[in-house]
Amino acid sequence: MDTNRTRDDMDNYRLTEALICGQDESLMVDVLGCPVHPAIVAPFEALRSDAARAGFELKIVSGFRGFDRQLAIWNAKASGRRPLLDSNGQSLCFNELSCEQLLDAILRWSALPGASRHHWGSDIDVYDAAAVASDYAVQLSPQEVNEGGPFAPLHDWLDHQLANGASYGFFRPYAEDRGGIAPERWHLSYAPLSARCESALTPGRLRQVLAEADIELKESILAHLDELYRRYVAVPKEAYPSAYAPLLAVGEEY
């Protein structure tokens, strides 16, 4: 992929204010096995072809996820109806957590509704379908993608592609632990699109959306939103491929 194709191509990636917070899925297309933004289709197919030549069957297990779906996940975890995990993927006891600990436990693995990168259709969770049986239930766990896991060889190969600028604009926004979201080796983001979306998402816009939502822990979320945004939403410019980092400053007007 020509890494000079950045801002000019972005003019063709129509965004809406509602899309930024996951409230507009009208732009999504379902041609890769799940809904995604059309901008990522061609680069993903190119990456998938390269993976196939290397002996992997690169597939998407999760693409676009709307606000309502993210809200349902959040509320289930915040009310103890869905498991909570620590940084090692081990279960936590809901009743033993303070409100602050509960926020951190949820946000370690799940985004705030309105702030998920999956809202944009630019971000995907991937696995190697050739490494497991057809009825295997992908967990998106560290054990699956780290050494000894069934998807570790795929991700080792992706490490090489990313390091050598051969990933067609995809990168890992959660490649390392920055004290917020846990590392997610399976999570890929299409930088030319996600950088622009991230520029358009602001704490103020997120605050407005959450204030109007029927969300558990709302009072605590809004009281600490600036800090939560810094720790769990913002991905630093240096995490993006250098060719696309300037798009973070472009912003989006509606």
PAZAPA-4460 file (N, C-alpha, C; in steps of 0.05 Angstrom, whole numbers, plus 32768, in hexadecimal, padded with zeros to 4 digits):
% residues 254
    n_x    n_y    n_z   ca_x   ca_y   ca_z    c_x    c_y    c_z   seq   type   mol
   8011   7FE8   8000   8000   8000   8000   8011   8019   8000     1      M     A
   800A   802D   7FF1   8019   8046   7FF0   8013   8056   8009     2      D     A
   8027   8059   801B   8022   8067   8034   801E   8085   8030     3      T     A
   8022   808F   8018   801C   80AB   8013   7FFE   80B0   800F     4      N     A
   7FEF   809B   800C   7FD2   809E   8008   7FC5   80A1   8024     5      R     A
   7FC4   80BA   802D   7FBA   80BF   8048   7FA3   80D2   8046     6      T     A
   7FA8   80EC   8047   7F93   8100   8049   7F82   8101   8030     7      R     A
   7F8E   80FE   8019   7F7D   80FF   8000   7F69   80E8   8001     8      D     A
   7F71   80D0   8008   7F5F   80BA   8009   7F49   80BE   801E     9      D     A
   7F50   80CC   8034   7F3D   80D0   8049   7F24   80E0   8040    10      M     A
   7F28   80F0   802B   7F11   8100   8021   7EFB   80EE   8017    11      D     A
   7F02   80D5   8011   7EEE   80C2   8007   7EE2   80B1   801D    12      N     A
   7EEC   80B4   8036   7EE2   80A5   804C   7ECE   80B5   805C    13      Y     A
   7EB6   80B5   8052   7EA1   80C6   805E   7E9B   80BD   807A    14      R     A
   7E9D   80D0   808D   7E97   80CA   80A9   7E7F   80DB   80B1    15      L     A
   7E71   80D3   80C6   7E5C   80E2   80D1   7E61   80E6   80EF    16      T     A
   7E54   80FA   80FA   7E57   80FF   8117   7E4D   80E6   8127    17      E     A
   7E37   80DB   811E   7E2C   80C4   812C   7E3F   80AC   812A    18      A     A
   7E4D   80A9   8114   7E5F   8092   8111   7E75   8093   8125    19      L     A
   7E7F   80AA   812C   7E96   80AD   813E   7E90   80A0   8159    20      I     A
   7E77   80A1   8162   7E70   8095   817B   7E5F   807C   8178    21      C     A
   7E60   8070   8160   7E53   8056   815C   7E36   8057   8158    22      G     A
   7E2A   806E   8151   7E0D   8070   814E   7E04   8071   8131    23      Q     A
   7E16   806A   811F   7E0F   8069   8102   7E1E   8052   80F5    24      D     A
   7E0F   803E   80ED   7E1B   8027   80DF   7E15   8027   80C2    25      E     A
   7E09   803D   80B8   7E01   803E   809C   7E18   803C   8088    26      S     A
   7E30   8044   8091   7E47   8043   807F   7E54   8028   807D    27      L     A
   7E4C   8015   808F   7E5A   7FFC   8090   7E52   7FE9   807A    28      M     A
   7E64   7FD7   8072   7E5F   7FC2   805F   7E67   7FA8   806B    29      V     A
   7E58   7F93   8063   7E5E   7F78   806E   7E68   7F66   8057    30      D     A
   7E82   7F6A   8051   7E8D   7F5A   803B   7EA6   7F4A   8045    31      V     A
   7EAD   7F4D   805E   7EC4   7F3F   8069   7EBC   7F2B   807F    32      L     A
   7EA2   7F26   8080   7E98   7F13   8095   7E8B   7F21   80AC    33      G     A
   7E8F   7F3C   80AE   7E82   7F4C   80C3   7E82   7F69   80B9    34      C     A
   7E72   7F7A   80C4   7E71   7F96   80BB   7E8B   7FA5   80C1    35      P     A
   7E94   7FB4   80AD   7EAC   7FC5   80B0   7EA8   7FDE   809E    36      V     A
   7EB8   7FF2   80A2   7EB7   800A   8091   7EC3   8001   8076    37      H     A
   7EB7   800A   8060   7EC1   8002   8045   7EDE   8009   8040    38      P     A
   7EE8   801D   804E   7F04   8025   804A   7F18   8010   8051    39      A     A
   7F11   7FFD   8062   7F25   7FE9   806A   7F23   7FD0   805A    40      I     A
   7F10   7FCD   8048   7F0C   7FB4   803A   7F24   7FAD   8028    41      V     A
   7F2C   7FBF   8016   7F42   7FB9   8004   7F5C   7FB4   8013    42      A     A
   7F64   7FC5   8026   7F7D   7FBF   8035   7F7C   7FA5   8045    43      P     A
   7F65   7F9F   8050   7F63   7F85   805F   7F66   7F6E   804C    44      F     A
   7F59   7F6F   8035   7F5B   7F59   8022   7F78   7F56   8018    45      E     A
   7F87   7F6C   8016   7FA3   7F69   800F   7FB3   7F5C   8025    46      A     A
   7FAE   7F64   803E   7FBB   7F58   8055   7FB4   7F3A   8057    47      L     A
   7F9B   7F34   8052   7F92   7F18   8053   7F9F   7F07   803E    48      R     A
   7FA3   7F12   8026   7FB1   7F04   8011   7FCE   7EFE   8019    49      S     A
   7FDB   7F12   8024   7FF7   7F0D   802D   7FF8   7EF8   8043    50      D     A
   7FE4   7EF8   8055   7FE3   7EE4   806A   7FDF   7EC9   805F    51      A     A
   7FCE   7EC6   804B   7FC9   7EAC   803F   7FE2   7EA1   8032    52      A     A
   7FF2   7EB2   8026   800B   7EA9   801A   801E   7E9F   802F    53      R     A
   801B   7EAA   8048   802C   7EA1   805E   8021   7E8A   806D    54      A     A
   8009   7E80   8065   7FFE   7E68   8071   7FE9   7E6D   8086    55      G     A
   7FDE   7E86   8087   7FCA   7E8D   809B   7FAF   7E94   808D    56      F     A
   7F9A   7E8F   809C   7F7F   7E97   8092   7F75   7EAE   80A4    57      E     A
   7F7C   7EC6   809C   7F76   7EDE   80AC   7F58   7EE4   80AA    58      L     A
   7F4A   7EE3   80C1   7F2E   7EE9   80C1   7F27   7EFD   80D7    59      K     A
   7F11   7F0B   80D3   7F07   7F1E   80E7   7EF2   7F11   80F8    60      I     A
   7EF5   7F13   8112   7EE1   7F09   8125   7ECF   7F1F   812F    61      V     A
   7ED9   7F38   812D   7EC8   7F4F   8136   7ED1   7F68   8127    62      S     A
   7EBD   7F76   811C   7EC2   7F8E   810D   7EB3   7FA5   811A    63      G     A
   7EA1   7FB2   810A   7E91   7FC8   8115   7E80   7FBE   812C    64      F     A
   7E7F   7FCF   8141   7E6E   7FCA   8158   7E61   7FE4   815F    65      R     A
   7E47   7FE6   815E   7E38   7FFE   8163   7E36   8006   8180    66      G     A
   7E2D   801E   8185   7E2A   8029   81A0   7E18   8018   81B1    67      F     A
   7E01   800F   81A6   7DEE   8000   81B6   7DFA   7FE5   81BF    68      D     A
   7E09   7FD8   81AD   7E16   7FBF   81B5   7E2C   7FC4   81CA    69      R     A
   7E3B   7FD9   81C7   7E50   7FDF   81DB   7E43   7FE6   81F5    70      Q     A
   7E2D   7FF4   81F5   7E1E   7FFB   820D   7E14   7FE2   821B    71      L     A
   7E0A   7FCF   820C   7E00   7FB6   8218   7E17   7FA7   8226    72      A     A
   7E2E   7FA6   8219   7E45   7F99   8225   7E4D   7FA7   823F    73      I     A
   7E4F   7FC2   823D   7E57   7FD1   8255   7E43   7FCD   826C    74      W     A
   7E2A   7FD0   8267   7E16   7FCD   827C   7E16   7FB1   8289    75      N     A
   7E1A   7F9D   8278   7E1B   7F81   8283   7E33   7F7E   8295    76      A     A
   7E4A   7F89   828E   7E62   7F87   829F   7E5F   7F98   82B8    77      K     A
   7E53   7FB0   82B5   7E50   7FC2   82CC   7E3C   7FB9   82E0    78      A     A
   7E2B   7FA6   82D8   7E16   7F9C   82EB   7E1C   7F7F   82F3    79      S     A
   7E33   7F74   82EC   7E3B   7F5A   82F4   7E2E   7F43   82E4    80      G     A
   7E22   7F4A   82CE   7E15   7F35   82BD   7E28   7F2A   82A8    81      R     A
   7E40   7F34   82A6   7E54   7F2B   8293   7E6F   7F2A   82A1    82      R     A
   7E7F   7F15   829C   7E98   7F12   82AB   7EAB   7F2A   82A8    83      P     A
   7EBA   7F2F   82BE   7ECF   7F43   82BF   7EEA   7F35   82C1    84      L     A
   7EFE   7F3F   82B3   7F18   7F32   82B2   7F2D   7F45   82BB    85      L     A
   7F42   7F3A   82C8   7F59   7F4A   82CE   7F6C   7F4B   82B7    86      D     A
   7F83   7F57   82BA   7F96   7F5B   82A4   7FA0   7F41   8298    87      S     A
   7F9E   7F2C   82A8   7FA8   7F12   829E   7F92   7F01   8293    88      N     A
   7F7A   7F0C   8291   7F63   7EFD   8286   7F56   7EEB   829B    89      G     A
   7F5B   7EF0   82B5   7F4F   7EE0   82CA   7F37   7EEE   82D5    90      Q     A
   7F23   7EDE   82DF   7F0A   7EEA   82E8   7F0E   7EFA   8301    91      S     A
   7EFE   7F10   8303   7EFD   7F21   831A   7EE2   7F1D   8328    92      L     A
   7EE1   7F22   8342   7EC8   7F20   8351   7EBA   7F3B   8351    93      C     A
   7EA3   7F3D   8343   7E95   7F56   8340   7E8F   7F64   835B    94      F     A
   7E86   7F54   836F   7E7E   7F60   8388   7E95   7F6A   8399    95      N     A
   7EAD   7F64   8391   7EC4   7F6D   83A1   7ED1   7F87   8396    96      E     A
   7EC5   7F92   8380   7ED1   7FA9   8373   7EC4   7FC2   837B    97      L     A
   7ED4   7FD7   8380   7EC9   7FF2   8385   7EC0   7FFD   836A    98      S     A
   7EB2   8014   836B   7EA9   8020   8352   7EC1   8026   8340    99      C     A
   7ED6   8031   834B   7EEE   8038   833B   7EFB   801F   8330   100      E     A
   7EFC   800A   8340   7F08   7FF1   8337   7EF7   7FE4   8321   101      Q     A
   7EDD   7FE7   8324   7ECB   7FDC   8310   7ECF   7FEA   82F5   102      L     A
   7ED1   8005   82F5   7ED6   8014   82DD   7EF0   800A   82CF   103      L     A
   7F05   8008   82DF   7F1E   7FFF   82D4   7F1D   7FE3   82C9   104      D     A
   7F0F   7FD1   82D7   7F0D   7FB5   82CE   7EFE   7FB3   82B4   105      A     A
   7EE9   7FC3   82B1   7EDA   7FC2   8298   7EEB   7FCE   8281   106      I     A
   7EF7   7FE5   8287   7F05   7FF3   8272   7F1F   7FE6   826A   107      L     A
   7F29   7FD4   827A   7F42   7FC6   8273   7F3D   7FB6   825A   108      R     A
   7F25   7FAC   8256   7F1F   7F9A   823F   7F09   7FA4   822D   109      W     A
   7EF8   7FB7   8236   7EE1   7FC0   8227   7EE0   7FDE   8226   110      S     A
   7EDB   7FE9   820E   7EDA   8006   820B   7EC0   8012   8216   111      A     A
   7EC1   802B   821D   7EA9   803A   8223   7E97   803B   820A   112      L     A
   7E7D   8038   820D   7E6B   803D   81F7   7E70   805A   81EC   113      P     A
   7E72   805C   81D2   7E78   8076   81C6   7E95   807A   81C2   114      G     A
   7EA6   806A   81CE   7EC3   806E   81CC   7ED2   8055   81C0   115      A     A
   7EC3   8041   81B8   7ECF   8029   81AD   7EDA   802F   8191   116      S     A
   7EF2   8026   818B   7EFD   8029   8170   7EED   8017   815C   117      R     A
   7EDF   8003   8166   7ECF   7FF3   8154   7EB7   8002   814A   118      H     A
   7EB0   8018   8157   7E99   8029   814C   7E9F   8033   8130   119      H     A
   7EB9   8037   812A   7EC0   8044   8111   7EC1   8031   80F9   120      W     A
   7EC0   8017   80FE   7EC3   8004   80E8   7EE0   8002   80DE   121      G     A
   7EF2   8010   80EB   7F0E   800F   80E3   7F1E   7FFA   80F2   122      S     A
   7F13   7FF0   8108   7F21   7FDE   811A   7F15   7FC2   811A   123      D     A
   7F26   7FAE   811A   7F1D   7F93   8118   7F2D   7F81   812B   124      I     A
   7F20   7F6B   8133   7F2E   7F56   8143   7F31   7F3E   8130   125      D     A
   7F4A   7F34   812F   7F50   7F1F   811B   7F5B   7F06   8128   126      V     A
   7F59   7EF0   8118   7F65   7ED7   8121   7F6C   7EC6   8108   127      Y     A
   7F79   7EB0   810D   7F81   7E9D   80F7   7F6E   7E86   80F7   128      D     A
   7F5B   7E86   80E4   7F47   7E70   80E3   7F54   7E55   80DC   129      A     A
   7F6C   7E56   80D0   7F79   7E3D   80C8   7F85   7E2F   80E0   130      A     A
   7F87   7E3D   80F7   7F95   7E32   810E   7F82   7E23   8121   131      A     A
   7F68   7E25   811C   7F55   7E18   812F   7F3F   7E0B   811F   132      V     A
   7F2F   7DFB   812C   7F18   7DED   8120   7F03   7E02   8118   133      A     A
   7EF2   7DFB   8105   7EDE   7E0D   80FB   7ECA   7E16   8110   134      S     A
   7EC6   7E05   8124   7EB3   7E0B   8139   7EC0   7E18   8152   135      D     A
   7ED9   7E1F   814F   7EE8   7E2B   8166   7EDC   7E46   816D   136      Y     A
   7ED7   7E4B   8186   7ECC   7E65   8190   7EE3   7E77   8198   137      A     A
   7EE9   7E8B   8187   7EFF   7E9E   818D   7EF9   7EAE   81A6   138      V     A
   7F0C   7EAF   81B8   7F08   7EBC   81D2   7F14   7ED8   81D3   139      Q     A
   7F26   7EDE   81C0   7F36   7EF7   81C1   7F43   7EFA   81DC   140      L     A
   7F53   7EE7   81E3   7F61   7EE6   81FC   7F7F   7EE7   81F8   141      S     A
   7F8E   7EF0   820C   7FAB   7EF0   820A   7FB6   7ED4   8205   142      P     A
   7FA9   7EC0   8211   7FB3   7EA4   820E   7FB2   7E9B   81F1   143      Q     A
   7F9F   7EA5   81E1   7F9D   7E9D   81C6   7FB2   7EA9   81B4   144      E     A
   7FBB   7EC1   81BA   7FCD   7ECF   81A8   7FEA   7ED0   81B0   145      V     A
   7FEF   7ECA   81C9   800B   7ECA   81D2   8018   7EAF   81CD   146      N     A
   8032   7EAD   81D4   8041   7E95   81CE   8033   7E7C   81D8   147      E     A
   8031   7E69   81C6   8024   7E50   81CD   8006   7E4F   81C5   148      G     A
   7FFB   7E67   81C0   7FDF   7E68   81B9   7FDB   7E62   819B   149      G     A
   7FC2   7E5A   8193   7FBE   7E52   8177   7FC2   7E69   8163   150      P     A
   7FBF   7E82   816C   7FC2   7E98   8159   7FDC   7EA7   815B   151      F     A
   7FEE   7E9D   816C   8008   7EAA   816F   8018   7EAC   8155   152      A     A
   8019   7E96   8145   8029   7E98   812C   801E   7EAE   8119   153      P     A
   8004   7EB1   8117   7FF9   7EC6   8107   8002   7EE1   8111   154      L     A
   8001   7EE6   812B   8008   7F00   8136   8026   7F05   8135   155      H     A
   8036   7EEF   8136   8053   7EF3   8131   8058   7EFC   8115   156      D     A
   8049   7EF1   8102   804B   7EF9   80E6   8042   7F16   80E3   157      W     A
   802C   7F1D   80F0   8022   7F39   80EF   8036   7F4C   80FB   158      L     A
   8044   7F44   8111   8059   7F55   811C   806D   7F5C   8107   159      D     A
   8075   7F49   80F7   8089   7F4D   80E2   807E   7F60   80CD   160      H     A
   8065   7F5C   80C5   8059   7F6D   80B0   8057   7F8A   80BB   161      Q     A
   804E   7F8E   80D3   804B   7FA8   80DF   8066   7FB6   80E1   162      L     A
   807A   7FA8   80E9   8095   7FB3   80ED   80A1   7FBB   80D3   163      A     A
   8099   7FAF   80BD   80A5   7FB4   80A3   8093   7FC4   8091   164      N     A
   807F   7FD1   809C   806E   7FE2   808C   805E   7FD3   8077   165      G     A
   8058   7FBA   807C   804A   7FA9   8068   802F   7FA1   8072   166      A     A
   8021   7FB3   8081   8007   7FAC   808D   7FF1   7FBC   8080   167      S     A
   7FF6   7FCB   806B   7FE1   7FD9   805B   7FD2   7FED   806C   168      Y     A
   7FDF   7FF9   8080   7FD3   800E   8090   7FC8   8004   80AB   169      G     A
   7FC8   7FEA   80AF   7FBE   7FDF   80C9   7FD4   7FE0   80DE   170      F     A
   7FCC   7FE5   80F7   7FDF   7FE4   810D   7FD0   7FDB   8126   171      F     A
   7FDF   7FD6   813B   7FD3   7FCD   8155   7FD1   7FE5   8168   172      R     A
   7FBA   7FF0   816D   7FB8   8006   8180   7FBD   7FFE   819C   173      P     A
   7FBA   7FE5   81A3   7FBF   7FDB   81BE   7FD5   7FC7   81BE   174      Y     A
   7FEB   7FCE   81B1   8002   7FBB   81AF   8010   7FB8   81CA   175      A     A
   800E   7FCD   81DB   801C   7FCC   81F5   800B   7FD7   820B   176      E     A
   8013   7FD1   8223   8003   7FD9   823A   800C   7FF6   8242   177      D     A
   7FF9   8009   823F   7FFE   8024   8247   7FF0   802C   8261   178      R     A
   7FE7   8018   8270   7FD9   801D   8288   7FBB   8021   8284   179      G     A
   7FB1   801C   826C   7F95   801F   8266   7F8A   8004   825C   180      G     A
   7F82   8004   8243   7F78   7FEB   8237   7F8E   7FD6   8236   181      I     A
   7F87   7FBE   823D   7F9B   7FA8   823C   7FA5   7FA4   821F   182      A     A
   7FBD   7F9A   821C   7FC7   7F94   8201   7FB4   7F80   81F3   183      P     A
   7FAE   7F87   81DA   7F9C   7F76   81CA   7FAA   7F70   81AF   184      E     A
   7FB8   7F5A   81AF   7FC7   7F54   8197   7FB5   7F4E   817F   185      R     A
   7F9D   7F46   8184   7F8A   7F40   816F   7F7D   7F58   8162   186      W     A
   7F80   7F70   816E   7F72   7F88   8165   7F83   7F97   8151   187      H     A
   7F78   7F9A   8139   7F85   7FA9   8124   7F74   7FC2   811D   188      L     A
   7F81   7FD7   8117   7F74   7FF0   8110   7F7F   7FFB   80F6   189      S     A
   7F6D   8004   80E4   7F75   800F   80CB   7F7B   802D   80CF   190      Y     A
   7F94   8033   80D0   7F9D   804E   80D9   7F92   8065   80C8   191      A     A
   7F91   8063   80AD   7F88   807A   809E   7F6B   8083   80A6   192      P     A
   7F5B   8070   80AE   7F40   8076   80B7   7F3E   807C   80D5   193      L     A
   7F4A   806B   80E5   7F47   806D   8102   7F54   8087   810C   194      S     A
   7F6A   8090   8100   7F76   80A9   8109   7F63   80C0   8105   195      A     A
   7F55   80C0   80EF   7F42   80D6   80EA   7F2B   80D5   80FE   196      R     A
   7F21   80BC   8103   7F0B   80B9   8116   7F14   80C1   8132   197      C     A
   7F2B   80B9   8139   7F35   80C0   8154   7F37   80DE   8158   198      E     A
   7F3F   80EC   8143   7F40   8109   8144   7F25   8116   8148   199      S     A
   7F10   8109   813E   7EF5   8113   8140   7EE8   810D   815A   200      A     A
   7EF2   80F9   8168   7EE7   80F2   8182   7EF4   8102   8198   201      L     A
   7EE5   8112   81A7   7EF0   8122   81BC   7EE2   811B   81D6   202      T     A
   7EEF   8122   81ED   7EE1   811D   8207   7EC6   812B   8208   203      P     A
   7EC4   8143   81FD   7EAB   8151   81FE   7E95   8143   81EF   204      G     A
   7E9C   8139   81D7   7E88   812B   81C7   7E80   8111   81D5   205      R     A
   7E93   8103   81E1   7E8D   80EA   81EF   7E7C   80F0   8208   206      L     A
   7E82   8105   8216   7E73   810C   822E   7E55   8111   8227   207      R     A
   7E50   811E   8211   7E35   8124   8209   7E26   810A   8203   208      Q     A
   7E33   80F8   81F5   7E26   80DE   81EE   7E20   80CE   8206   209      V     A
   7E33   80CC   8219   7E30   80BC   8231   7E1B   80C8   8244   210      L     A
   7E1A   80E2   8245   7E07   80F0   8256   7DEA   80E9   824E   211      A     A
   7DE6   80E4   8235   7DCB   80DE   822A   7DC5   80C0   822A   212      E     A
   7DD9   80AF   8232   7DD5   8092   8230   7DCC   8086   824A   213      A     A
   7DBF   8070   8248   7DB6   8060   8260   7DCD   804D   8267   214      D     A
   7DE2   8058   8273   7DFA   8049   8278   7DFF   8045   8296   215      I     A
   7E07   802D   829E   7E0E   8028   82B9   7E27   8038   82C1   216      E     A
   7E29   8040   82DA   7E40   804F   82E5   7E43   806A   82D8   217      L     A
   7E2D   8075   82CE   7E2E   808F   82BF   7E3B   80A5   82D0   218      K     A
   7E33   80A7   82E9   7E3D   80BD   82FA   7E5B   80BC   82FC   219      E     A
   7E65   80A4   8302   7E82   80A1   8305   7E91   80A5   82EA   220      S     A
   7E85   809B   82D4   7E92   809F   82BA   7E95   80BC   82B4   221      I     A
   7E7F   80CB   82B7   7E80   80E8   82B0   7E92   80F7   82C2   222      L     A
   7E93   80EF   82DC   7EA4   80FD   82EF   7EC2   80FA   82E9   223      A     A
   7EC9   80E3   82DD   7EE5   80DD   82D8   7EEB   80DB   82BA   224      H     A
   7EDA   80E6   82A9   7EDC   80E0   828C   7EF6   80EA   8280   225      L     A
   7F01   8101   8288   7F1A   810A   827C   7F30   80F6   8281   226      D     A
   7F32   80EC   829A   7F47   80D9   82A0   7F42   80BE   8292   227      E     A
   7F29   80B5   8291   7F23   809C   8283   7F29   809F   8266   228      L     A
   7F24   80B6   825A   7F2A   80BB   823E   7F48   80B9   8239   229      Y     A
   7F57   80C5   824B   7F74   80C5   8247   7F7F   80A8   8249   230      R     A
   7F75   8099   825C   7F80   807E   8261   7F75   8069   824F   231      R     A
   7F5C   806B   8248   7F4F   8054   823B   7F44   805A   821F   232      Y     A
   7F45   8073   8216   7F3A   8079   81FB   7F50   8082   81E8   233      V     A
   7F5F   8096   81F0   7F73   80A2   81DE   7F89   808E   81D8   234      A     A
   7F90   808B   81BF   7FA7   807C   81B7   7FBD   8090   81AE   235      V     A
   7FD4   808F   81BA   7FE8   80A4   81B4   7FF1   80A3   8197   236      P     A
   7FF9   80BB   818D   8001   80BE   8171   8018   80AB   816A   237      K     A
   802A   80A7   817D   8041   8096   8177   803A   8078   8173   238      E     A
   8022   8070   817B   8019   8055   8176   8011   8050   8159   239      A     A
   800A   8066   814B   8001   8064   812F   801A   8062   811D   240      Y     A
   8017   8055   8106   802C   8056   80F2   8032   8073   80EB   241      P     A
   804B   8079   80E8   8054   8095   80E5   8047   80A3   80CD   242      S     A
   8041   8093   80B8   8035   809F   80A0   8019   80AA   80A5   243      A     A
   800C   809F   80B9   7FF0   80A7   80BE   7FEC   80B8   80D7   244      Y     A
   8000   80BA   80E8   7FFD   80C9   8101   7FF5   80E6   80FC   245      A     A
   7FFE   80F3   80E6   7FF5   810F   80E2   7FD7   8112   80DF   246      P     A
   7FC9   80FD   80D7   7FAC   80FE   80D4   7F9E   8103   80EF   247      L     A
   7FAC   80FD   8105   7FA0   8102   811F   7F9B   811F   8124   248      L     A
   7FA9   8130   8116   7FA6   814D   811B   7F91   815A   8108   249      A     A
   7F87   8149   80F5   7F75   8154   80E1   7F5A   815B   80EC   250      V     A
   7F4F   8149   80FD   7F35   814E   8109   7F1F   814B   80F4   251      G     A
   7F06   814F   80FD   7EF0   814C   80EA   7EDA   8160   80F2   252      E     A
   7ED1   816E   80DE   7EBC   8182   80E3   7EA1   8177   80D8   253      E     A
   7E8C   817D   80E7   7E71   8174   80DF   7E5F   818C   80DC   254      Y     A
***
